[in-house]
Amino acid sequence: MTDLTSLTIAEAREGLASKSFTAAELTDAHLAAIEAARVLNAYVLETPDRAREMARAADAKIAKGEGGPLAGIPLGIKDLFATRDIRTTACSKILGNFIPPYESTVTSQLWRDGAVLLGKLNNDEFAMGSSNETSCFGPVTNPWRREGSNTTLVPGGSSGGSASAVAALLCMGATATDTGGSIRQPAAFTATVGIKPTYGRCSRWGIVAFASSLDQAGPIARTTRDAAILMRSMAGHDPKDTTSVDIAVPDYEAAIGKSVKGMKIGIPKEYRLDGMPAEIEKLWSEGAQWLKAAGAELVEVSLPHTKYALPAYYIVAPAEASSNLARYDGVRYGLREPAKNIIEMYEDTRADGFGDEVRRRVLIGTYVLSAGYYDAYYLRAQKVRTLIKKDFEDCFAKGVNAILTPATPSAAFGIGEKGGADPVEMYLNDIFTVTVNMAGLPGIAVPAGKDTQGLPLGLQLIGRPFDEETLFSLGEVIERAAGRFTAPRWW
């Protein structure tokens, strides 16, 4: 029998339906893989008992012909999603051993469709980071290594645990969140597929908030088809989330293999950055030619306000974080430091509970929202955001179906290599991804090649609002042309 952990979700679904193996066997294979790969630090909490119980329930339903679309499929859940009666910490010391009495909407929909919970996945603290080095549980290790080197590499962030676990075959797919690239950048660093849906497509209810107008949940999977399967279960209107959009969820999987003939693909000149590595430029050109060979038309487009996206993002996101994180005060749940009075308790709890990067962003956010600076910074950043959104609208109004860009400015880097002395160096990793969040658009990262050191590189496709189907069709063209990449096992 093929190693069960190497199957895609689509293949596992067929195997379960044909009784080639059971959900219990599939789950046990993944639990064994997790145990053997603890050096990657992808999981912060393993839930083997819950997994086996859910797998048995899935087998019973499959036997009766009542299995849902994800029946028996073992998944990992980013530790930002509230899971009822299972510890959820956002990988921050300040949440302590918080056990939610409720389930996030996205995960409840996965369980409704029969998926199996393997455990909670590591992420940057409160999703603030581009490398998964800010987690209170320690950094995640990328299963990929440079050829001929033992240097441990970052998997990207903030959904580094999700990307690492999927790439190392420790789950068949994972939930993730994207505020400025936190699904697409780790996907590109690990040769996995990650899609950030349109803002409002997936409910944010029950997900620990970072920046409420930018956060969006999405899947990380091994193939575009698997991402489409997961996305169908994750998406949908939720009356508990006022930003959730009430429109029908299409069958995303039906978009896989659809012809892209006649589609217009925009190539934005502003994404050709000074000093961009030649291999990223080459990959971008190759991706464009693959789409052209499949019948798409390439057109040069302009997104003139792109250069302002990163500074505007690093005003808007910390401002919203400063507001959202005010609830962590030691009063109702999580960490509480003993003190003489309530003010000291707030100060000591936050000083001890928040890590350096979270404190940095809260301070930036509080500063830009303070009297005398609100208009100069926050209001101006919101105006820039409107202009960025209009740039995309103008492109789509000219008949462009999607925009092709690099996903990251480089391949994965070593743990501890970036951002130590200069945090801005780390923030620059988000240069190709933040525009998508600022405009609320869908974006997908697909593995497209490798750099000279054998590390994976990804390409990004940006789509029209609520047109994720086109991204899946185009992404699958790139995936087919590039082939699939699997991290060589060393752990």
C-alpha positions as a Python dict, from the first residue, in 0.01 Angstrom:
ca = {
    (1, 'M'): (0, 0, 0),
    (2, 'T'): (119, 356, -77),
    (3, 'D'): (231, 550, 228),
    (4, 'L'): (-103, 696, 337),
    (5, 'T'): (52, 1029, 436),
    (6, 'S'): (172, 1093, 79),
    (7, 'L'): (-182, 1090, -65),
    (8, 'T'): (-355, 1410, -166),
    (9, 'I'): (-700, 1488, -21),
    (10, 'A'): (-856, 1396, -358),
    (11, 'E'): (-673, 1059, -362),
    (12, 'A'): (-758, 987, 3),
    (13, 'R'): (-1123, 1065, -63),
    (14, 'E'): (-1126, 802, -341),
    (15, 'G'): (-942, 547, -127),
    (16, 'L'): (-1187, 592, 161),
    (17, 'A'): (-1485, 563, -74),
    (18, 'S'): (-1348, 242, -233),
    (19, 'K'): (-1268, 98, 115),
    (20, 'S'): (-895, 65, 27),
    (21, 'F'): (-826, 188, 380),
    (22, 'T'): (-1020, 338, 670),
    (23, 'A'): (-1024, 687, 819),
    (24, 'A'): (-879, 530, 1137),
    (25, 'E'): (-580, 393, 940),
    (26, 'L'): (-532, 726, 761),
    (27, 'T'): (-540, 912, 1094),
    (28, 'D'): (-300, 670, 1265),
    (29, 'A'): (-53, 710, 978),
    (30, 'H'): (-56, 1088, 1026),
    (31, 'L'): (-29, 1067, 1405),
    (32, 'A'): (281, 847, 1363),
    (33, 'A'): (428, 1097, 1114),
    (34, 'I'): (369, 1385, 1360),
    (35, 'E'): (542, 1193, 1638),
    (36, 'A'): (845, 1126, 1416),
    (37, 'A'): (870, 1493, 1306),
    (38, 'R'): (853, 1681, 1637),
    (39, 'V'): (1190, 1839, 1555),
    (40, 'L'): (1001, 2062, 1306),
    (41, 'N'): (791, 2209, 1592),
    (42, 'A'): (495, 2240, 1355),
    (43, 'Y'): (236, 2132, 1616),
    (44, 'V'): (196, 2310, 1950),
    (45, 'L'): (-73, 2066, 2066),
    (46, 'E'): (-140, 1713, 1941),
    (47, 'T'): (-490, 1570, 1989),
    (48, 'P'): (-454, 1195, 1914),
    (49, 'D'): (-754, 1085, 2124),
    (50, 'R'): (-986, 1338, 1962),
    (51, 'A'): (-846, 1247, 1617),
    (52, 'R'): (-913, 875, 1661),
    (53, 'E'): (-1262, 941, 1794),
    (54, 'M'): (-1344, 1164, 1494),
    (55, 'A'): (-1193, 907, 1253),
    (56, 'R'): (-1412, 629, 1399),
    (57, 'A'): (-1719, 851, 1358),
    (58, 'A'): (-1617, 923, 996),
    (59, 'D'): (-1575, 550, 923),
    (60, 'A'): (-1923, 480, 1062),
    (61, 'K'): (-2075, 750, 840),
    (62, 'I'): (-1882, 637, 531),
    (63, 'A'): (-2007, 279, 591),
    (64, 'K'): (-2366, 408, 588),
    (65, 'G'): (-2303, 618, 276),
    (66, 'E'): (-2348, 938, 478),
    (67, 'G'): (-1989, 1068, 472),
    (68, 'G'): (-1949, 1441, 409),
    (69, 'P'): (-1713, 1595, 150),
    (70, 'L'): (-1419, 1576, 393),
    (71, 'A'): (-1515, 1255, 572),
    (72, 'G'): (-1208, 1103, 739),
    (73, 'I'): (-960, 1363, 607),
    (74, 'P'): (-701, 1449, 880),
    (75, 'L'): (-631, 1823, 910),
    (76, 'G'): (-415, 2054, 1121),
    (77, 'I'): (-563, 2375, 1264),
    (78, 'K'): (-366, 2697, 1308),
    (79, 'D'): (-362, 2794, 1677),
    (80, 'L'): (-551, 3114, 1594),
    (81, 'F'): (-880, 2926, 1542),
    (82, 'A'): (-1085, 2867, 1857),
    (83, 'T'): (-1145, 2494, 1906),
    (84, 'R'): (-1403, 2404, 2167),
    (85, 'D'): (-1255, 2242, 2480),
    (86, 'I'): (-909, 2237, 2316),
    (87, 'R'): (-639, 2487, 2416),
    (88, 'T'): (-613, 2790, 2185),
    (89, 'T'): (-334, 3037, 2257),
    (90, 'A'): (-253, 3233, 1935),
    (91, 'C'): (99, 3112, 2034),
    (92, 'S'): (117, 3387, 2296),
    (93, 'K'): (206, 3355, 2661),
    (94, 'I'): (-68, 3608, 2746),
    (95, 'L'): (-345, 3361, 2657),
    (96, 'G'): (-189, 3101, 2889),
    (97, 'N'): (-390, 2780, 2883),
    (98, 'F'): (-707, 2938, 2743),
    (99, 'I'): (-963, 2669, 2654),
    (100, 'P'): (-1249, 2817, 2448),
    (101, 'P'): (-1604, 2710, 2529),
    (102, 'Y'): (-1695, 2767, 2160),
    (103, 'E'): (-1579, 2664, 1811),
    (104, 'S'): (-1476, 2899, 1529),
    (105, 'T'): (-1718, 2901, 1235),
    (106, 'V'): (-1453, 2782, 987),
    (107, 'T'): (-1350, 2480, 1195),
    (108, 'S'): (-1712, 2394, 1281),
    (109, 'Q'): (-1780, 2374, 904),
    (110, 'L'): (-1482, 2141, 856),
    (111, 'W'): (-1610, 1911, 1133),
    (112, 'R'): (-1961, 1931, 984),
    (113, 'D'): (-1815, 1793, 660),
    (114, 'G'): (-1640, 1504, 842),
    (115, 'A'): (-1278, 1624, 875),
    (116, 'V'): (-1054, 1492, 1155),
    (117, 'L'): (-859, 1719, 1395),
    (118, 'L'): (-495, 1611, 1437),
    (119, 'G'): (-392, 1906, 1654),
    (120, 'K'): (-314, 2278, 1674),
    (121, 'L'): (-41, 2425, 1456),
    (122, 'N'): (231, 2674, 1545),
    (123, 'N'): (214, 3033, 1420),
    (124, 'D'): (378, 3369, 1484),
    (125, 'E'): (243, 3522, 1806),
    (126, 'F'): (-98, 3674, 1727),
    (127, 'A'): (-7, 3616, 1358),
    (128, 'M'): (249, 3897, 1376),
    (129, 'G'): (551, 3786, 1178),
    (130, 'S'): (684, 3671, 840),
    (131, 'S'): (898, 3378, 954),
    (132, 'N'): (724, 3194, 1242),
    (133, 'E'): (1001, 3296, 1484),
    (134, 'T'): (784, 3502, 1724),
    (135, 'S'): (577, 3212, 1866),
    (136, 'C'): (602, 3160, 2243),
    (137, 'F'): (647, 2788, 2159),
    (138, 'G'): (963, 2861, 1959),
    (139, 'P'): (1026, 2878, 1584),
    (140, 'V'): (896, 2629, 1330),
    (141, 'T'): (1149, 2457, 1104),
    (142, 'N'): (1094, 2438, 729),
    (143, 'P'): (1114, 2075, 606),
    (144, 'W'): (1313, 2204, 305),
    (145, 'R'): (1690, 2256, 327),
    (146, 'R'): (1943, 2415, 94),
    (147, 'E'): (2125, 2153, -111),
    (148, 'G'): (2436, 2035, 75),
    (149, 'S'): (2351, 2239, 388),
    (150, 'N'): (2213, 2156, 732),
    (151, 'T'): (2107, 2517, 805),
    (152, 'T'): (1757, 2522, 955),
    (153, 'L'): (1530, 2747, 750),
    (154, 'V'): (1212, 2936, 839),
    (155, 'P'): (885, 2815, 682),
    (156, 'G'): (754, 3172, 649),
    (157, 'G'): (485, 3326, 863),
    (158, 'S'): (258, 3370, 1026),
    (159, 'S'): (107, 3036, 914),
    (160, 'G'): (445, 2859, 929),
    (161, 'G'): (320, 2560, 1127),
    (162, 'S'): (41, 2505, 872),
    (163, 'A'): (279, 2522, 573),
    (164, 'S'): (550, 2310, 739),
    (165, 'A'): (301, 2040, 846),
    (166, 'V'): (146, 2015, 498),
    (167, 'A'): (488, 2009, 326),
    (168, 'A'): (625, 1745, 568),
    (169, 'L'): (314, 1524, 519),
    (170, 'L'): (201, 1570, 882),
    (171, 'C'): (-158, 1653, 775),
    (172, 'M'): (-347, 1646, 446),
    (173, 'G'): (-430, 2015, 464),
    (174, 'A'): (-442, 2295, 718),
    (175, 'T'): (-632, 2608, 807),
    (176, 'A'): (-437, 2932, 796),
    (177, 'T'): (-498, 3308, 809),
    (178, 'D'): (-363, 3590, 593),
    (179, 'T'): (-339, 3953, 707),
    (180, 'G'): (-53, 4067, 481),
    (181, 'G'): (68, 3746, 317),
    (182, 'S'): (56, 3493, 600),
    (183, 'I'): (-91, 3216, 383),
    (184, 'R'): (83, 3289, 52),
    (185, 'Q'): (438, 3356, 176),
    (186, 'P'): (470, 3032, 381),
    (187, 'A'): (311, 2838, 94),
    (188, 'A'): (578, 2976, -143),
    (189, 'F'): (857, 2890, 104),
    (190, 'T'): (744, 2527, 141),
    (191, 'A'): (619, 2427, -210),
    (192, 'T'): (257, 2411, -95),
    (193, 'V'): (-54, 2583, -233),
    (194, 'G'): (-210, 2861, -26),
    (195, 'I'): (-508, 3079, -109),
    (196, 'K'): (-620, 3397, 66),
    (197, 'P'): (-988, 3429, -28),
    (198, 'T'): (-1167, 3757, -91),
    (199, 'Y'): (-1227, 3951, 231),
    (200, 'G'): (-1568, 3835, 361),
    (201, 'R'): (-1563, 3496, 186),
    (202, 'C'): (-1473, 3301, 504),
    (203, 'S'): (-1607, 3388, 847),
    (204, 'R'): (-1367, 3549, 1095),
    (205, 'W'): (-1585, 3452, 1392),
    (206, 'G'): (-1387, 3256, 1650),
    (207, 'I'): (-1048, 3346, 1500),
    (208, 'V'): (-815, 3546, 1727),
    (209, 'A'): (-808, 3892, 1567),
    (210, 'F'): (-494, 4071, 1450),
    (211, 'A'): (-619, 4342, 1209),
    (212, 'S'): (-992, 4302, 1156),
    (213, 'S'): (-1020, 4477, 817),
    (214, 'L'): (-735, 4268, 672),
    (215, 'D'): (-757, 3920, 834),
    (216, 'Q'): (-896, 3639, 621),
    (217, 'A'): (-896, 3261, 671),
    (218, 'G'): (-795, 3022, 396),
    (219, 'P'): (-645, 2676, 335),
    (220, 'I'): (-291, 2552, 277),
    (221, 'A'): (-276, 2222, 86),
    (222, 'R'): (-50, 2016, -137),
    (223, 'T'): (-230, 2082, -467),
    (224, 'T'): (-469, 2338, -615),
    (225, 'R'): (-740, 2070, -621),
    (226, 'D'): (-695, 2000, -250),
    (227, 'A'): (-705, 2374, -172),
    (228, 'A'): (-1029, 2401, -372),
    (229, 'I'): (-1183, 2106, -181),
    (230, 'L'): (-1094, 2264, 157),
    (231, 'M'): (-1203, 2611, 52),
    (232, 'R'): (-1553, 2493, -34),
    (233, 'S'): (-1601, 2370, 324),
    (234, 'M'): (-1437, 2676, 485),
    (235, 'A'): (-1626, 2943, 289),
    (236, 'G'): (-1981, 3065, 340),
    (237, 'H'): (-2194, 3335, 497),
    (238, 'D'): (-2198, 3362, 876),
    (239, 'P'): (-2449, 3595, 1047),
    (240, 'K'): (-2215, 3604, 1351),
    (241, 'D'): (-1955, 3793, 1139),
    (242, 'T'): (-2084, 4128, 1014),
    (243, 'T'): (-1813, 4140, 744),
    (244, 'S'): (-1912, 3799, 606),
    (245, 'V'): (-2067, 3827, 258),
    (246, 'D'): (-2394, 3652, 183),
    (247, 'I'): (-2329, 3503, -160),
    (248, 'A'): (-2340, 3142, -275),
    (249, 'V'): (-2025, 2929, -242),
    (250, 'P'): (-1940, 2776, -580),
    (251, 'D'): (-1797, 2428, -637),
    (252, 'Y'): (-1433, 2539, -650),
    (253, 'E'): (-1313, 2193, -746),
    (254, 'A'): (-1508, 2217, -1073),
    (255, 'A'): (-1275, 2503, -1175),
    (256, 'I'): (-972, 2267, -1173),
    (257, 'G'): (-880, 2175, -1532),
    (258, 'K'): (-1111, 2437, -1686),
    (259, 'S'): (-975, 2605, -1998),
    (260, 'V'): (-804, 2942, -1946),
    (261, 'K'): (-814, 3020, -2319),
    (262, 'G'): (-884, 3387, -2386),
    (263, 'M'): (-824, 3499, -2027),
    (264, 'K'): (-630, 3824, -1988),
    (265, 'I'): (-340, 3803, -1743),
    (266, 'G'): (-197, 4132, -1618),
    (267, 'I'): (178, 4164, -1558),
    (268, 'P'): (227, 4469, -1330),
    (269, 'K'): (541, 4668, -1411),
    (270, 'E'): (562, 4802, -1053),
    (271, 'Y'): (645, 4453, -920),
    (272, 'R'): (982, 4460, -1104),
    (273, 'L'): (1181, 4576, -805),
    (274, 'D'): (1537, 4705, -801),
    (275, 'G'): (1768, 4431, -682),
    (276, 'M'): (1513, 4153, -735),
    (277, 'P'): (1699, 3822, -773),
    (278, 'A'): (1736, 3710, -1136),
    (279, 'E'): (1587, 3370, -1053),
    (280, 'I'): (1261, 3533, -932),
    (281, 'E'): (1245, 3739, -1252),
    (282, 'K'): (1310, 3425, -1461),
    (283, 'L'): (1042, 3226, -1277),
    (284, 'W'): (791, 3507, -1327),
    (285, 'S'): (859, 3507, -1704),
    (286, 'E'): (831, 3128, -1716),
    (287, 'G'): (497, 3137, -1535),
    (288, 'A'): (366, 3395, -1780),
    (289, 'Q'): (474, 3175, -2075),
    (290, 'W'): (302, 2869, -1924),
    (291, 'L'): (-24, 3064, -1903),
    (292, 'K'): (25, 3194, -2257),
    (293, 'A'): (85, 2838, -2385),
    (294, 'A'): (-247, 2740, -2222),
    (295, 'G'): (-425, 3007, -2428),
    (296, 'A'): (-420, 3308, -2196),
    (297, 'E'): (-326, 3655, -2322),
    (298, 'L'): (-54, 3853, -2142),
    (299, 'V'): (-96, 4229, -2097),
    (300, 'E'): (125, 4476, -1913),
    (301, 'V'): (-68, 4664, -1644),
    (302, 'S'): (14, 4943, -1403),
    (303, 'L'): (-58, 4951, -1030),
    (304, 'P'): (98, 5292, -956),
    (305, 'H'): (27, 5303, -581),
    (306, 'T'): (201, 4969, -511),
    (307, 'K'): (508, 5149, -373),
    (308, 'Y'): (297, 5294, -90),
    (309, 'A'): (134, 4961, 5),
    (310, 'L'): (394, 4837, 255),
    (311, 'P'): (424, 5161, 459),
    (312, 'A'): (44, 5206, 455),
    (313, 'Y'): (-6, 4843, 564),
    (314, 'Y'): (237, 4885, 855),
    (315, 'I'): (24, 5176, 979),
    (316, 'V'): (-323, 5021, 931),
    (317, 'A'): (-239, 4671, 1065),
    (318, 'P'): (-65, 4783, 1389),
    (319, 'A'): (-340, 5041, 1452),
    (320, 'E'): (-607, 4770, 1437),
    (321, 'A'): (-386, 4533, 1639),
    (322, 'S'): (-345, 4794, 1913),
    (323, 'S'): (-725, 4819, 1937),
    (324, 'N'): (-787, 4440, 1919),
    (325, 'L'): (-519, 4347, 2172),
    (326, 'A'): (-649, 4591, 2435),
    (327, 'R'): (-874, 4307, 2560),
    (328, 'Y'): (-570, 4114, 2689),
    (329, 'D'): (-541, 4276, 3031),
    (330, 'G'): (-525, 3989, 3280),
    (331, 'V'): (-880, 4049, 3405),
    (332, 'R'): (-1101, 3788, 3241),
    (333, 'Y'): (-882, 3508, 3101),
    (334, 'G'): (-524, 3411, 3025),
    (335, 'L'): (-215, 3530, 3209),
    (336, 'R'): (-250, 3754, 3517),
    (337, 'E'): (56, 3896, 3691),
    (338, 'P'): (7, 3978, 4063),
    (339, 'A'): (33, 4352, 4140),
    (340, 'K'): (-56, 4616, 4399),
    (341, 'N'): (-327, 4778, 4185),
    (342, 'I'): (-511, 4729, 3857),
    (343, 'I'): (-290, 4964, 3653),
    (344, 'E'): (22, 4777, 3760),
    (345, 'M'): (-153, 4448, 3686),
    (346, 'Y'): (-230, 4564, 3329),
    (347, 'E'): (128, 4680, 3277),
    (348, 'D'): (297, 4374, 3426),
    (349, 'T'): (64, 4126, 3255),
    (350, 'R'): (117, 4283, 2913),
    (351, 'A'): (492, 4329, 2962),
    (352, 'D'): (533, 3964, 3053),
    (353, 'G'): (262, 3820, 2828),
    (354, 'F'): (336, 3986, 2493),
    (355, 'G'): (655, 3908, 2298),
    (356, 'D'): (884, 4173, 2148),
    (357, 'E'): (723, 4185, 1802),
    (358, 'V'): (369, 4212, 1940),
    (359, 'R'): (475, 4489, 2181),
    (360, 'R'): (645, 4671, 1893),
    (361, 'R'): (332, 4663, 1678),
    (362, 'V'): (100, 4761, 1962),
    (363, 'L'): (322, 5062, 2036),
    (364, 'I'): (331, 5165, 1668),
    (365, 'G'): (-47, 5125, 1645),
    (366, 'T'): (-117, 5321, 1961),
    (367, 'Y'): (115, 5598, 1838),
    (368, 'V'): (-50, 5637, 1495),
    (369, 'L'): (-396, 5649, 1656),
    (370, 'S'): (-299, 5904, 1921),
    (371, 'A'): (-418, 6266, 1925),
    (372, 'G'): (-224, 6478, 1678),
    (373, 'Y'): (-103, 6179, 1473),
    (374, 'Y'): (-432, 6016, 1366),
    (375, 'D'): (-474, 6241, 1059),
    (376, 'A'): (-106, 6242, 968),
    (377, 'Y'): (-72, 5864, 973),
    (378, 'Y'): (-382, 5649, 1006),
    (379, 'L'): (-621, 5863, 800),
    (380, 'R'): (-360, 5911, 528),
    (381, 'A'): (-287, 5537, 518),
    (382, 'Q'): (-659, 5465, 472),
    (383, 'K'): (-667, 5710, 178),
    (384, 'V'): (-369, 5530, 22),
    (385, 'R'): (-555, 5203, 73),
    (386, 'T'): (-847, 5338, -132),
    (387, 'L'): (-606, 5431, -413),
    (388, 'I'): (-447, 5083, -409),
    (389, 'K'): (-794, 4927, -439),
    (390, 'K'): (-877, 5161, -730),
    (391, 'D'): (-559, 5057, -915),
    (392, 'F'): (-684, 4698, -917),
    (393, 'E'): (-1040, 4802, -1010),
    (394, 'D'): (-904, 4996, -1310),
    (395, 'C'): (-714, 4685, -1427),
    (396, 'F'): (-1016, 4459, -1393),
    (397, 'A'): (-1237, 4717, -1568),
    (398, 'K'): (-1010, 4680, -1874),
    (399, 'G'): (-1096, 4310, -1896),
    (400, 'V'): (-803, 4168, -1698),
    (401, 'N'): (-909, 3837, -1538),
    (402, 'A'): (-612, 3795, -1302),
    (403, 'I'): (-271, 3943, -1226),
    (404, 'L'): (50, 3736, -1212),
    (405, 'T'): (331, 3836, -973),
    (406, 'P'): (609, 3669, -772),
    (407, 'A'): (490, 3547, -431),
    (408, 'T'): (805, 3641, -236),
    (409, 'P'): (1123, 3840, -303),
    (410, 'S'): (1341, 3535, -216),
    (411, 'A'): (1336, 3171, -113),
    (412, 'A'): (1324, 3069, 254),
    (413, 'F'): (1603, 3211, 473),
    (414, 'G'): (1772, 3073, 783),
    (415, 'I'): (1626, 3095, 1133),
    (416, 'G'): (1775, 3407, 1296),
    (417, 'E'): (1912, 3545, 967),
    (418, 'K'): (1672, 3841, 927),
    (419, 'G'): (1515, 4119, 1129),
    (420, 'G'): (1738, 4098, 1438),
    (421, 'A'): (1882, 4450, 1421),
    (422, 'D'): (1630, 4594, 1172),
    (423, 'P'): (1265, 4478, 1188),
    (424, 'V'): (1197, 4648, 852),
    (425, 'E'): (1419, 4386, 685),
    (426, 'M'): (1163, 4124, 791),
    (427, 'Y'): (865, 4341, 690),
    (428, 'L'): (1002, 4362, 332),
    (429, 'N'): (915, 3992, 287),
    (430, 'D'): (552, 4101, 249),
    (431, 'I'): (622, 4337, -41),
    (432, 'F'): (434, 4132, -305),
    (433, 'T'): (146, 4021, -82),
    (434, 'V'): (19, 4317, 127),
    (435, 'T'): (-153, 4494, -167),
    (436, 'V'): (-400, 4203, -192),
    (437, 'N'): (-510, 4243, 172),
    (438, 'M'): (-528, 4622, 143),
    (439, 'A'): (-765, 4581, -154),
    (440, 'G'): (-958, 4286, -3),
    (441, 'L'): (-890, 4070, -311),
    (442, 'P'): (-828, 3694, -345),
    (443, 'G'): (-470, 3576, -404),
    (444, 'I'): (-320, 3230, -451),
    (445, 'A'): (43, 3115, -422),
    (446, 'V'): (142, 2811, -627),
    (447, 'P'): (481, 2630, -630),
    (448, 'A'): (650, 2713, -961),
    (449, 'G'): (1018, 2620, -939),
    (450, 'K'): (1334, 2612, -732),
    (451, 'D'): (1623, 2850, -675),
    (452, 'T'): (1989, 2765, -739),
    (453, 'Q'): (2013, 2607, -392),
    (454, 'G'): (1719, 2374, -452),
    (455, 'L'): (1467, 2571, -243),
    (456, 'P'): (1108, 2616, -362),
    (457, 'L'): (980, 2941, -514),
    (458, 'G'): (618, 3035, -574),
    (459, 'L'): (415, 3255, -805),
    (460, 'Q'): (110, 3457, -701),
    (461, 'L'): (-214, 3512, -891),
    (462, 'I'): (-442, 3796, -782),
    (463, 'G'): (-808, 3779, -883),
    (464, 'R'): (-1126, 3982, -901),
    (465, 'P'): (-1342, 3998, -587),
    (466, 'F'): (-1513, 3661, -520),
    (467, 'D'): (-1360, 3506, -833),
    (468, 'E'): (-1145, 3246, -662),
    (469, 'E'): (-1253, 2994, -930),
    (470, 'T'): (-1040, 3171, -1194),
    (471, 'L'): (-740, 3158, -958),
    (472, 'F'): (-784, 2783, -912),
    (473, 'S'): (-803, 2730, -1293),
    (474, 'L'): (-493, 2941, -1360),
    (475, 'G'): (-305, 2805, -1057),
    (476, 'E'): (-358, 2450, -1179),
    (477, 'V'): (-202, 2542, -1517),
    (478, 'I'): (114, 2660, -1338),
    (479, 'E'): (110, 2355, -1110),
    (480, 'R'): (86, 2119, -1408),
    (481, 'A'): (368, 2294, -1596),
    (482, 'A'): (601, 2318, -1294),
    (483, 'G'): (535, 1971, -1153),
    (484, 'R'): (501, 1885, -785),
    (485, 'F'): (783, 1923, -535),
    (486, 'T'): (830, 1719, -219),
    (487, 'A'): (1075, 1810, 58),
    (488, 'P'): (1349, 1545, 89),
    (489, 'R'): (1306, 1380, 430),
    (490, 'W'): (1591, 1443, 677),
    (491, 'W'): (1415, 1433, 1016),
}
